[in-house]
Amino acid sequence: MMNNSEITQIPNSTYNVLSALGREADFLYSTVDKYIQDAQSDGRQNLVDLWKEIKQDKQRHLSKLRECLEQEAKDEKLSGQ
């Protein structure tokens, strides 16, 4: 059985960054705003605040993952692999 590195020809650790980046982006761009809207519709300000805080955390995570991926790409290019 092939591992992710053999399938994608990138190291597993880089694949993990890509995978996490996708999950964070999916949550940010297709899920969290709906949760905020639902909480607003239900008059649940505590949940609105919670989802907004989680959104901010996810945005920070996404930024860190993107920076990491950029560094991975630079390292990959420099190593000639």
PDB file as gemmi writes it, atoms N, CA and C in Angstrom:
CRYST1    1.000    1.000    1.000  90.00  90.00  90.00 P 1                      
ATOM      1  N   MET A   1       0.844  -1.182   0.000  1.00  0.00           N  
ATOM      2  CA  MET A   1       0.000   0.000   0.000  1.00  0.00           C  
ATOM      3  C   MET A   1       0.886   1.241   0.000  1.00  0.00           C  
ATOM      4  N   MET A   2       0.538   2.223  -0.843  1.00  0.00           N  
ATOM      5  CA  MET A   2       1.343   3.440  -0.939  1.00  0.00           C  
ATOM      6  C   MET A   2       0.917   4.427   0.139  1.00  0.00           C  
ATOM      7  N   ASN A   3       1.911   5.167   0.675  1.00  0.00           N  
ATOM      8  CA  ASN A   3       1.572   6.221   1.616  1.00  0.00           C  
ATOM      9  C   ASN A   3       1.351   7.513   0.850  1.00  0.00           C  
ATOM     10  N   ASN A   4       0.916   8.557   1.571  1.00  0.00           N  
ATOM     11  CA  ASN A   4       0.614   9.837   0.920  1.00  0.00           C  
ATOM     12  C   ASN A   4       1.814  10.395   0.185  1.00  0.00           C  
ATOM     13  N   SER A   5       3.005  10.213   0.733  1.00  0.00           N  
ATOM     14  CA  SER A   5       4.212  10.745   0.110  1.00  0.00           C  
ATOM     15  C   SER A   5       4.443  10.101  -1.257  1.00  0.00           C  
ATOM     16  N   GLU A   6       4.179   8.803  -1.368  1.00  0.00           N  
ATOM     17  CA  GLU A   6       4.363   8.118  -2.642  1.00  0.00           C  
ATOM     18  C   GLU A   6       3.323   8.555  -3.663  1.00  0.00           C  
ATOM     19  N   ILE A   7       2.122   8.807  -3.211  1.00  0.00           N  
ATOM     20  CA  ILE A   7       1.046   9.210  -4.113  1.00  0.00           C  
ATOM     21  C   ILE A   7       1.279  10.628  -4.626  1.00  0.00           C  
ATOM     22  N   THR A   8       1.609  11.532  -3.737  1.00  0.00           N  
ATOM     23  CA  THR A   8       1.718  12.944  -4.092  1.00  0.00           C  
ATOM     24  C   THR A   8       3.136  13.379  -4.399  1.00  0.00           C  
ATOM     25  N   GLN A   9       4.109  12.561  -4.072  1.00  0.00           N  
ATOM     26  CA  GLN A   9       5.515  12.860  -4.240  1.00  0.00           C  
ATOM     27  C   GLN A   9       5.940  14.092  -3.457  1.00  0.00           C  
ATOM     28  N   ILE A  10       5.287  14.306  -2.324  1.00  0.00           N  
ATOM     29  CA  ILE A  10       5.710  15.325  -1.367  1.00  0.00           C  
ATOM     30  C   ILE A  10       5.820  14.647  -0.012  1.00  0.00           C  
ATOM     31  N   PRO A  11       6.639  15.195   0.877  1.00  0.00           N  
ATOM     32  CA  PRO A  11       6.762  14.577   2.207  1.00  0.00           C  
ATOM     33  C   PRO A  11       5.419  14.575   2.945  1.00  0.00           C  
ATOM     34  N   ASN A  12       5.230  13.574   3.779  1.00  0.00           N  
ATOM     35  CA  ASN A  12       3.989  13.488   4.553  1.00  0.00           C  
ATOM     36  C   ASN A  12       3.739  14.752   5.365  1.00  0.00           C  
ATOM     37  N   SER A  13       4.798  15.329   5.929  1.00  0.00           N  
ATOM     38  CA  SER A  13       4.615  16.525   6.754  1.00  0.00           C  
ATOM     39  C   SER A  13       4.090  17.692   5.913  1.00  0.00           C  
ATOM     40  N   THR A  14       4.515  17.811   4.666  1.00  0.00           N  
ATOM     41  CA  THR A  14       4.004  18.858   3.783  1.00  0.00           C  
ATOM     42  C   THR A  14       2.559  18.567   3.399  1.00  0.00           C  
ATOM     43  N   TYR A  15       2.278  17.301   3.135  1.00  0.00           N  
ATOM     44  CA  TYR A  15       0.895  16.895   2.841  1.00  0.00           C  
ATOM     45  C   TYR A  15      -0.020  17.247   4.010  1.00  0.00           C  
ATOM     46  N   ASN A  16       0.449  17.041   5.230  1.00  0.00           N  
ATOM     47  CA  ASN A  16      -0.348  17.349   6.418  1.00  0.00           C  
ATOM     48  C   ASN A  16      -0.675  18.838   6.488  1.00  0.00           C  
ATOM     49  N   VAL A  17       0.300  19.683   6.154  1.00  0.00           N  
ATOM     50  CA  VAL A  17       0.071  21.126   6.144  1.00  0.00           C  
ATOM     51  C   VAL A  17      -0.988  21.477   5.102  1.00  0.00           C  
ATOM     52  N   LEU A  18      -0.866  20.899   3.904  1.00  0.00           N  
ATOM     53  CA  LEU A  18      -1.852  21.138   2.846  1.00  0.00           C  
ATOM     54  C   LEU A  18      -3.250  20.694   3.270  1.00  0.00           C  
ATOM     55  N   SER A  19      -3.329  19.548   3.887  1.00  0.00           N  
ATOM     56  CA  SER A  19      -4.604  19.006   4.332  1.00  0.00           C  
ATOM     57  C   SER A  19      -5.248  19.901   5.392  1.00  0.00           C  
ATOM     58  N   ALA A  20      -4.458  20.315   6.373  1.00  0.00           N  
ATOM     59  CA  ALA A  20      -4.969  21.190   7.432  1.00  0.00           C  
ATOM     60  C   ALA A  20      -5.382  22.539   6.854  1.00  0.00           C  
ATOM     61  N   LEU A  21      -4.618  23.043   5.901  1.00  0.00           N  
ATOM     62  CA  LEU A  21      -4.933  24.309   5.250  1.00  0.00           C  
ATOM     63  C   LEU A  21      -6.306  24.214   4.579  1.00  0.00           C  
ATOM     64  N   GLY A  22      -6.552  23.123   3.911  1.00  0.00           N  
ATOM     65  CA  GLY A  22      -7.848  22.913   3.257  1.00  0.00           C  
ATOM     66  C   GLY A  22      -9.001  22.849   4.247  1.00  0.00           C  
ATOM     67  N   ARG A  23      -8.805  22.137   5.341  1.00  0.00           N  
ATOM     68  CA  ARG A  23      -9.865  22.032   6.351  1.00  0.00           C  
ATOM     69  C   ARG A  23     -10.172  23.387   6.975  1.00  0.00           C  
ATOM     70  N   GLU A  24      -9.135  24.139   7.330  1.00  0.00           N  
ATOM     71  CA  GLU A  24      -9.334  25.458   7.935  1.00  0.00           C  
ATOM     72  C   GLU A  24     -10.042  26.386   6.951  1.00  0.00           C  
ATOM     73  N   ALA A  25      -9.597  26.387   5.689  1.00  0.00           N  
ATOM     74  CA  ALA A  25     -10.209  27.252   4.682  1.00  0.00           C  
ATOM     75  C   ALA A  25     -11.669  26.874   4.453  1.00  0.00           C  
ATOM     76  N   ASP A  26     -11.961  25.595   4.400  1.00  0.00           N  
ATOM     77  CA  ASP A  26     -13.333  25.136   4.202  1.00  0.00           C  
ATOM     78  C   ASP A  26     -14.232  25.633   5.324  1.00  0.00           C  
ATOM     79  N   PHE A  27     -13.773  25.511   6.564  1.00  0.00           N  
ATOM     80  CA  PHE A  27     -14.561  25.975   7.703  1.00  0.00           C  
ATOM     81  C   PHE A  27     -14.781  27.486   7.625  1.00  0.00           C  
ATOM     82  N   LEU A  28     -13.707  28.217   7.305  1.00  0.00           N  
ATOM     83  CA  LEU A  28     -13.806  29.678   7.264  1.00  0.00           C  
ATOM     84  C   LEU A  28     -14.696  30.175   6.138  1.00  0.00           C  
ATOM     85  N   TYR A  29     -14.608  29.562   4.974  1.00  0.00           N  
ATOM     86  CA  TYR A  29     -15.282  30.111   3.809  1.00  0.00           C  
ATOM     87  C   TYR A  29     -16.626  29.472   3.495  1.00  0.00           C  
ATOM     88  N   SER A  30     -16.987  28.417   4.206  1.00  0.00           N  
ATOM     89  CA  SER A  30     -18.285  27.822   3.882  1.00  0.00           C  
ATOM     90  C   SER A  30     -19.110  27.408   5.097  1.00  0.00           C  
ATOM     91  N   THR A  31     -18.570  27.559   6.305  1.00  0.00           N  
ATOM     92  CA  THR A  31     -19.299  27.054   7.458  1.00  0.00           C  
ATOM     93  C   THR A  31     -19.536  28.096   8.542  1.00  0.00           C  
ATOM     94  N   VAL A  32     -18.492  28.753   9.003  1.00  0.00           N  
ATOM     95  CA  VAL A  32     -18.588  29.569  10.214  1.00  0.00           C  
ATOM     96  C   VAL A  32     -19.565  30.737  10.063  1.00  0.00           C  
ATOM     97  N   ASP A  33     -19.626  31.361   8.900  1.00  0.00           N  
ATOM     98  CA  ASP A  33     -20.556  32.482   8.742  1.00  0.00           C  
ATOM     99  C   ASP A  33     -22.008  32.018   8.865  1.00  0.00           C  
ATOM    100  N   LYS A  34     -22.296  30.817   8.400  1.00  0.00           N  
ATOM    101  CA  LYS A  34     -23.637  30.241   8.566  1.00  0.00           C  
ATOM    102  C   LYS A  34     -23.939  30.035  10.044  1.00  0.00           C  
ATOM    103  N   TYR A  35     -22.961  29.554  10.811  1.00  0.00           N  
ATOM    104  CA  TYR A  35     -23.154  29.365  12.242  1.00  0.00           C  
ATOM    105  C   TYR A  35     -23.425  30.698  12.930  1.00  0.00           C  
ATOM    106  N   ILE A  36     -22.701  31.735  12.509  1.00  0.00           N  
ATOM    107  CA  ILE A  36     -22.902  33.067  13.090  1.00  0.00           C  
ATOM    108  C   ILE A  36     -24.304  33.576  12.758  1.00  0.00           C  
ATOM    109  N   GLN A  37     -24.717  33.414  11.501  1.00  0.00           N  
ATOM    110  CA  GLN A  37     -26.056  33.854  11.086  1.00  0.00           C  
ATOM    111  C   GLN A  37     -27.149  33.121  11.858  1.00  0.00           C  
ATOM    112  N   ASP A  38     -26.979  31.816  12.029  1.00  0.00           N  
ATOM    113  CA  ASP A  38     -27.972  31.032  12.770  1.00  0.00           C  
ATOM    114  C   ASP A  38     -28.076  31.513  14.213  1.00  0.00           C  
ATOM    115  N   ALA A  39     -26.940  31.766  14.831  1.00  0.00           N  
ATOM    116  CA  ALA A  39     -26.938  32.241  16.226  1.00  0.00           C  
ATOM    117  C   ALA A  39     -27.590  33.623  16.317  1.00  0.00           C  
ATOM    118  N   GLN A  40     -27.323  34.487  15.322  1.00  0.00           N  
ATOM    119  CA  GLN A  40     -27.952  35.807  15.299  1.00  0.00           C  
ATOM    120  C   GLN A  40     -29.462  35.677  15.141  1.00  0.00           C  
ATOM    121  N   SER A  41     -29.894  34.797  14.239  1.00  0.00           N  
ATOM    122  CA  SER A  41     -31.327  34.581  14.011  1.00  0.00           C  
ATOM    123  C   SER A  41     -32.028  34.072  15.257  1.00  0.00           C  
ATOM    124  N   ASP A  42     -31.320  33.277  16.042  1.00  0.00           N  
ATOM    125  CA  ASP A  42     -31.887  32.716  17.263  1.00  0.00           C  
ATOM    126  C   ASP A  42     -31.731  33.647  18.463  1.00  0.00           C  
ATOM    127  N   GLY A  43     -31.119  34.814  18.238  1.00  0.00           N  
ATOM    128  CA  GLY A  43     -30.934  35.760  19.335  1.00  0.00           C  
ATOM    129  C   GLY A  43     -29.952  35.277  20.389  1.00  0.00           C  
ATOM    130  N   ARG A  44     -28.978  34.478  19.986  1.00  0.00           N  
ATOM    131  CA  ARG A  44     -28.010  33.885  20.921  1.00  0.00           C  
ATOM    132  C   ARG A  44     -26.676  34.614  20.803  1.00  0.00           C  
ATOM    133  N   GLN A  45     -26.588  35.799  21.397  1.00  0.00           N  
ATOM    134  CA  GLN A  45     -25.392  36.617  21.291  1.00  0.00           C  
ATOM    135  C   GLN A  45     -24.160  35.902  21.830  1.00  0.00           C  
ATOM    136  N   ASN A  46     -24.348  35.075  22.879  1.00  0.00           N  
ATOM    137  CA  ASN A  46     -23.201  34.333  23.416  1.00  0.00           C  
ATOM    138  C   ASN A  46     -22.603  33.402  22.355  1.00  0.00           C  
ATOM    139  N   LEU A  47     -23.465  32.801  21.523  1.00  0.00           N  
ATOM    140  CA  LEU A  47     -22.984  31.927  20.457  1.00  0.00           C  
ATOM    141  C   LEU A  47     -22.400  32.736  19.297  1.00  0.00           C  
ATOM    142  N   VAL A  48     -23.002  33.885  19.018  1.00  0.00           N  
ATOM    143  CA  VAL A  48     -22.433  34.771  17.991  1.00  0.00           C  
ATOM    144  C   VAL A  48     -20.998  35.114  18.379  1.00  0.00           C  
ATOM    145  N   ASP A  49     -20.824  35.520  19.631  1.00  0.00           N  
ATOM    146  CA  ASP A  49     -19.494  35.890  20.114  1.00  0.00           C  
ATOM    147  C   ASP A  49     -18.530  34.706  20.059  1.00  0.00           C  
ATOM    148  N   LEU A  50     -19.005  33.529  20.442  1.00  0.00           N  
ATOM    149  CA  LEU A  50     -18.169  32.332  20.414  1.00  0.00           C  
ATOM    150  C   LEU A  50     -17.720  32.013  18.984  1.00  0.00           C  
ATOM    151  N   TRP A  51     -18.669  32.005  18.039  1.00  0.00           N  
ATOM    152  CA  TRP A  51     -18.319  31.679  16.654  1.00  0.00           C  
ATOM    153  C   TRP A  51     -17.389  32.728  16.054  1.00  0.00           C  
ATOM    154  N   LYS A  52     -17.577  33.986  16.422  1.00  0.00           N  
ATOM    155  CA  LYS A  52     -16.672  35.033  15.921  1.00  0.00           C  
ATOM    156  C   LYS A  52     -15.263  34.843  16.477  1.00  0.00           C  
ATOM    157  N   GLU A  53     -15.171  34.450  17.743  1.00  0.00           N  
ATOM    158  CA  GLU A  53     -13.859  34.186  18.345  1.00  0.00           C  
ATOM    159  C   GLU A  53     -13.185  32.991  17.661  1.00  0.00           C  
ATOM    160  N   ILE A  54     -13.954  31.946  17.425  1.00  0.00           N  
ATOM    161  CA  ILE A  54     -13.415  30.767  16.738  1.00  0.00           C  
ATOM    162  C   ILE A  54     -12.980  31.139  15.326  1.00  0.00           C  
ATOM    163  N   LYS A  55     -13.766  31.979  14.658  1.00  0.00           N  
ATOM    164  CA  LYS A  55     -13.409  32.428  13.302  1.00  0.00           C  
ATOM    165  C   LYS A  55     -12.060  33.149  13.321  1.00  0.00           C  
ATOM    166  N   GLN A  56     -11.865  34.023  14.283  1.00  0.00           N  
ATOM    167  CA  GLN A  56     -10.594  34.742  14.385  1.00  0.00           C  
ATOM    168  C   GLN A  56      -9.438  33.778  14.628  1.00  0.00           C  
ATOM    169  N   ASP A  57      -9.659  32.794  15.504  1.00  0.00           N  
ATOM    170  CA  ASP A  57      -8.619  31.781  15.766  1.00  0.00           C  
ATOM    171  C   ASP A  57      -8.291  31.011  14.490  1.00  0.00           C  
ATOM    172  N   LYS A  58      -9.319  30.599  13.760  1.00  0.00           N  
ATOM    173  CA  LYS A  58      -9.110  29.844  12.524  1.00  0.00           C  
ATOM    174  C   LYS A  58      -8.384  30.693  11.481  1.00  0.00           C  
ATOM    175  N   GLN A  59      -8.686  31.991  11.437  1.00  0.00           N  
ATOM    176  CA  GLN A  59      -7.990  32.870  10.501  1.00  0.00           C  
ATOM    177  C   GLN A  59      -6.500  32.935  10.839  1.00  0.00           C  
ATOM    178  N   ARG A  60      -6.177  32.979  12.130  1.00  0.00           N  
ATOM    179  CA  ARG A  60      -4.767  32.959  12.541  1.00  0.00           C  
ATOM    180  C   ARG A  60      -4.123  31.631  12.164  1.00  0.00           C  
ATOM    181  N   HIS A  61      -4.834  30.535  12.391  1.00  0.00           N  
ATOM    182  CA  HIS A  61      -4.307  29.217  12.026  1.00  0.00           C  
ATOM    183  C   HIS A  61      -4.055  29.137  10.527  1.00  0.00           C  
ATOM    184  N   LEU A  62      -5.014  29.623   9.738  1.00  0.00           N  
ATOM    185  CA  LEU A  62      -4.877  29.591   8.290  1.00  0.00           C  
ATOM    186  C   LEU A  62      -3.656  30.390   7.844  1.00  0.00           C  
ATOM    187  N   SER A  63      -3.457  31.541   8.458  1.00  0.00           N  
ATOM    188  CA  SER A  63      -2.297  32.373   8.117  1.00  0.00           C  
ATOM    189  C   SER A  63      -0.990  31.658   8.443  1.00  0.00           C  
ATOM    190  N   LYS A  64      -0.924  31.017   9.610  1.00  0.00           N  
ATOM    191  CA  LYS A  64       0.282  30.286  10.000  1.00  0.00           C  
ATOM    192  C   LYS A  64       0.538  29.103   9.076  1.00  0.00           C  
ATOM    193  N   LEU A  65      -0.519  28.393   8.717  1.00  0.00           N  
ATOM    194  CA  LEU A  65      -0.368  27.261   7.807  1.00  0.00           C  
ATOM    195  C   LEU A  65       0.103  27.722   6.432  1.00  0.00           C  
ATOM    196  N   ARG A  66      -0.447  28.842   5.956  1.00  0.00           N  
ATOM    197  CA  ARG A  66      -0.024  29.376   4.664  1.00  0.00           C  
ATOM    198  C   ARG A  66       1.451  29.763   4.686  1.00  0.00           C  
ATOM    199  N   GLU A  67       1.879  30.425   5.777  1.00  0.00           N  
ATOM    200  CA  GLU A  67       3.294  30.791   5.917  1.00  0.00           C  
ATOM    201  C   GLU A  67       4.170  29.536   5.928  1.00  0.00           C  
ATOM    202  N   CYS A  68       3.719  28.516   6.625  1.00  0.00           N  
ATOM    203  CA  CYS A  68       4.467  27.263   6.693  1.00  0.00           C  
ATOM    204  C   CYS A  68       4.568  26.627   5.309  1.00  0.00           C  
ATOM    205  N   LEU A  69       3.474  26.637   4.572  1.00  0.00           N  
ATOM    206  CA  LEU A  69       3.480  26.062   3.226  1.00  0.00           C  
ATOM    207  C   LEU A  69       4.422  26.831   2.305  1.00  0.00           C  
ATOM    208  N   GLU A  70       4.419  28.149   2.434  1.00  0.00           N  
ATOM    209  CA  GLU A  70       5.341  28.956   1.626  1.00  0.00           C  
ATOM    210  C   GLU A  70       6.788  28.586   1.942  1.00  0.00           C  
ATOM    211  N   GLN A  71       7.082  28.379   3.219  1.00  0.00           N  
ATOM    212  CA  GLN A  71       8.440  27.991   3.611  1.00  0.00           C  
ATOM    213  C   GLN A  71       8.769  26.590   3.097  1.00  0.00           C  
ATOM    214  N   GLU A  72       7.797  25.689   3.161  1.00  0.00           N  
ATOM    215  CA  GLU A  72       7.995  24.340   2.633  1.00  0.00           C  
ATOM    216  C   GLU A  72       8.337  24.397   1.146  1.00  0.00           C  
ATOM    217  N   ALA A  73       7.617  25.245   0.410  1.00  0.00           N  
ATOM    218  CA  ALA A  73       7.858  25.372  -1.031  1.00  0.00           C  
ATOM    219  C   ALA A  73       9.261  25.915  -1.291  1.00  0.00           C  
ATOM    220  N   LYS A  74       9.681  26.899  -0.514  1.00  0.00           N  
ATOM    221  CA  LYS A  74      11.032  27.447  -0.669  1.00  0.00           C  
ATOM    222  C   LYS A  74      12.078  26.390  -0.357  1.00  0.00           C  
ATOM    223  N   ASP A  75      11.881  25.667   0.732  1.00  0.00           N  
ATOM    224  CA  ASP A  75      12.829  24.619   1.128  1.00  0.00           C  
ATOM    225  C   ASP A  75      12.917  23.530   0.063  1.00  0.00           C  
ATOM    226  N   GLU A  76      11.780  23.152  -0.484  1.00  0.00           N  
ATOM    227  CA  GLU A  76      11.722  22.126  -1.516  1.00  0.00           C  
ATOM    228  C   GLU A  76      12.476  22.578  -2.757  1.00  0.00           C  
ATOM    229  N   LYS A  77      12.286  23.829  -3.133  1.00  0.00           N  
ATOM    230  CA  LYS A  77      12.963  24.380  -4.303  1.00  0.00           C  
ATOM    231  C   LYS A  77      14.469  24.442  -4.093  1.00  0.00           C  
ATOM    232  N   LEU A  78      14.875  24.844  -2.899  1.00  0.00           N  
ATOM    233  CA  LEU A  78      16.301  24.980  -2.605  1.00  0.00           C  
ATOM    234  C   LEU A  78      17.000  23.623  -2.533  1.00  0.00           C  
ATOM    235  N   SER A  79      16.277  22.606  -2.064  1.00  0.00           N  
ATOM    236  CA  SER A  79      16.904  21.306  -1.928  1.00  0.00           C  
ATOM    237  C   SER A  79      16.961  20.548  -3.254  1.00  0.00           C  
ATOM    238  N   GLY A  80      16.191  21.021  -4.239  1.00  0.00           N  
ATOM    239  CA  GLY A  80      16.221  20.407  -5.559  1.00  0.00           C  
ATOM    240  C   GLY A  80      15.494  19.081  -5.623  1.00  0.00           C  
ATOM    241  N   GLN A  81      14.606  18.816  -4.679  1.00  0.00           N  
ATOM    242  CA  GLN A  81      13.853  17.552  -4.693  1.00  0.00           C  
ATOM    243  C   GLN A  81      12.561  17.698  -5.432  1.00  0.00           C  
TER     244      GLN A  81                                                      
END                                                                             
